[in-house]
Amino acid sequence: MIEKIKSRKYKKNPYIVMGDLNATLKNPAVKSLLANGFLKDHGKNDYRSSSMWKPDLVPGLRIDHIFTSPYFEKADFAVESNSGNLDWSGSDHHPVVLRIKE
């Protein structure tokens, strides 16, 4: 993915990379994506989930991500609860939202 970013024709244009990575920020592949400065993570690891999908992975479960180019200096990242009930969720995935600030 980093090679694709490096080889872009319009290198000065901002970009956003997002997806269902099924990996936390501690995963070596995600760490390598963020290590070289081509991608910026605006998130914080303070999310608490009501999901009971995989209790050993919660709280702080972040497996879906939105990263930006360094062009976007300020943004608010949030992981929202997807719980339909108070005590459980149908998935270990939670909605992720990025609000870019000017």
GUNU-636427 format. One record per residue: x, y, z of N, C-alpha, C in turn. Coordinates in pm, whole numbers, plus 50000, padded with zeros to 5 digits. Each point is the difference from the previous one (the first is absolute). Example, Ala and Ser with C-alpha at 12.3 -4.5 7.8 and 13.67 -1.06 7.14 Angstrom:
2
- 51319/49431/50780/49911/50119/50000/50090/50120/50000 $
- 49965/50105/49928/50082/50119/50006/49923/50109/50073 $
END
This chain:
102
- 50083/49881/50000/49917/50119/50000/50087/50126/50000 $
- 50107/49998/50076/50090/50116/50005/50063/50023/49863 $
- 50036/49893/49931/50058/50014/49866/49901/50066/49905 $
- 49874/49967/50013/49895/50062/49918/49991/50151/50029 $
- 50007/50035/50128/49997/50142/50039/50122/50073/49942 $
- 50115/49938/50011/50123/50061/49949/49996/50021/49848 $
- 49935/49910/49929/50000/50006/49854/49886/50083/49940 $
- 49924/50069/50085/49889/50082/49949/50052/50108/49905 $
- 49922/50029/49897/50038/50101/49901/49997/50140/50060 $
- 49896/50031/50077/49983/50133/50058/50038/49994/50148 $
- 50127/50004/50025/50054/49976/50134/49959/50103/50105 $
- 49967/50121/49958/49963/50104/50097/49855/49994/50043 $
- 49918/49924/49927/49858/49990/50035/49982/49918/50128 $
- 49909/50044/50088/49974/49924/50123/49930/49868/49968 $
- 50009/49908/50094/49935/49870/49982/49952/49946/50135 $
- 49907/49907/49991/49945/49931/50117/50005/49850/49971 $
- 50044/49924/50098/50003/49854/49991/49914/49947/50113 $
- 49902/49919/49965/49913/49947/50105/49960/49858/49965 $
- 49965/49927/50104/49954/49866/49972/49984/49913/50122 $
- 49946/49884/49971/49980/49894/50097/50130/49920/50002 $
- 50091/50038/50086/50132/49936/50003/50003/49877/50089 $
- 49898/49982/50082/49997/49888/50095/50129/49993/50081 $
- 50053/50114/50035/50124/50007/50075/50002/50125/50086 $
- 50054/49988/50119/50013/50116/50087/50128/50076/49966 $
- 50021/50111/50067/50120/50079/49978/50126/49928/50046 $
- 49984/49895/50079/50115/49921/50046/50045/49897/49897 $
- 49921/49978/49897/50032/49903/49897/50122/50047/49921 $
- 50097/49912/49973/50121/50041/49927/49972/50062/49863 $
- 49900/49951/49929/49968/50056/49868/49948/50143/50013 $
- 49915/50025/50098/49947/50136/50021/50113/50091/50048 $
- 50083/49950/50089/50115/50079/50046/50089/50040/49883 $
- 50022/49908/49906/50086/50033/49886/49935/50102/49908 $
- 49867/49999/49989/49931/50101/49920/50021/50140/50057 $
- 50003/50009/50131/50010/50130/50067/50145/50044/50025 $
- 50094/49909/49988/50138/50027/50041/50075/50100/49914 $
- 49965/50010/49873/50083/50081/49910/49951/50143/49978 $
- 49889/50037/50062/49953/50137/49990/49910/50030/49882 $
- 49969/49901/49917/49909/50022/49887/49854/50001/50045 $
- 49972/49937/50113/49863/49994/50052/49996/50055/50142 $
- 49894/50074/50028/49981/50059/50132/49876/49939/50065 $
- 50014/49960/50125/49888/49946/50077/49951/50110/50094 $
- 49876/50042/49984/49943/50106/50083/49928/49944/50122 $
- 50000/49870/50015/49924/49936/50107/50073/49996/50132 $
- 49922/49969/50100/50053/49977/50134/49950/49864/50043 $
- 50070/49938/50090/49961/49867/50045/49918/50006/50128 $
- 49900/50087/50002/49919/50013/50121/49856/49952/49978 $
- 49976/49925/49895/49865/49952/49970/49959/49889/50095 $
- 49877/50005/50042/49942/49893/50082/49877/49948/49928 $
- 49991/49872/49985/49893/49939/49922/49900/49930/50089 $
- 49876/49998/49954/49899/49920/50068/49990/49863/49935 $
- 50088/49973/49906/49997/49873/49928/50040/49885/50090 $
- 49928/49893/49990/50037/49878/50070/50043/49895/49898 $
- 50025/50044/49877/50037/49909/49892/50124/49919/50035 $
- 50105/50069/50035/50124/49935/50042/50050/50074/50123 $
- 49948/49967/50116/50030/50077/50120/50149/50013/50030 $
- 50081/49903/49959/50142/50009/50029/50069/50109/49918 $
- 49936/50047/49893/50057/50106/49917/49948/50139/50037 $
- 49903/50006/50086/49934/50126/50035/50027/50027/50146 $
- 50024/50117/50050/49982/50129/49936/50120/50042/49916 $
- 49980/50105/49924/50106/50057/49917/50015/49934/49865 $
- 49900/49924/49958/50008/49929/49873/49993/50097/49883 $
- 50106/50005/49922/50005/50079/49877/50059/49913/49892 $
- 49915/49943/49915/50051/49915/49892/49964/50055/49863 $
- 49923/50107/49997/49967/50073/49878/50064/50138/50015 $
- 50061/50049/49895/50082/50121/50014/49975/50099/49887 $
- 50027/50127/50032/50005/50106/49899/50130/50075/50025 $
- 50090/49996/49903/50126/50072/50006/50000/50105/49890 $
- 50075/50107/50021/50007/50106/49899/50146/50027/49965 $
- 50015/50079/49896/50133/50052/49969/50033/50105/50106 $
- 50127/50032/50017/50038/50104/50096/49940/50137/49967 $
- 49950/50017/49879/49936/50125/49959/49890/50041/50098 $
- 49927/49903/50049/49892/50028/50096/50060/50001/50140 $
- 50028/50119/50049/50067/50013/50129/49907/49973/50118 $
- 49874/50043/49986/49908/49987/50111/49874/49927/49957 $
- 49961/49903/50080/49877/49926/49973/49955/49933/50129 $
- 49872/49979/50011/49944/49927/50114/49959/49862/49952 $
- 50056/49899/50062/49967/49862/49967/49916/49944/50114 $
- 49896/49928/49965/49915/49939/50103/49960/49860/49958 $
- 49991/49914/50097/49943/49867/49982/49869/50001/50076 $
- 49893/49973/49929/49868/50006/50062/49952/49860/50034 $
- 49912/49990/50096/49944/49871/50037/49901/49956/49895 $
- 50002/49872/49969/49902/49946/49906/49900/49911/50072 $
- 49991/50017/50126/49914/49913/50080/49853/50028/49974 $
- 49926/49897/49970/49856/50012/49987/49932/49980/50136 $
- 50071/49940/50091/49955/49978/50136/50107/50052/50095 $
- 49970/50007/50124/50096/50053/50097/50117/49905/50026 $
- 49978/49870/49986/50101/49905/50045/50071/49921/49891 $
- 49964/50020/49873/50064/49919/49898/50000/50073/49866 $
- 50077/49945/49910/50007/50053/49865/50007/49883/49904 $
- 49957/50020/49878/50002/49894/49902/50134/49982/49932 $
- 50098/50085/50032/50128/49993/49931/50109/50061/50086 $
- 50124/49965/49965/50115/50062/50065/50040/50129/49929 $
- 49933/50034/49891/50027/50124/49927/49908/50110/50049 $
- 50056/50119/50010/49925/50116/50046/50012/50111/49896 $
- 49898/50083/49986/50008/50111/49904/50115/50094/50037 $
- 50078/50038/49900/50108/50096/50022/49968/50128/49922 $
- 50030/50113/50061/49968/50131/49942/50122/50089/50010 $
- 50031/50069/49892/50110/50098/50001/49943/50133/49954 $
- 50016/50101/50084/49957/50137/49966/50127/50083/49985 $
- 50025/50041/49877/50121/50077/49970/49973/50147/50031 $
- 50096/50060/50070/49989/50142/50038/50089/50084/49909 $
- 49957/50121/49977/50083/50092/49919/50089/50083/50089 $
END
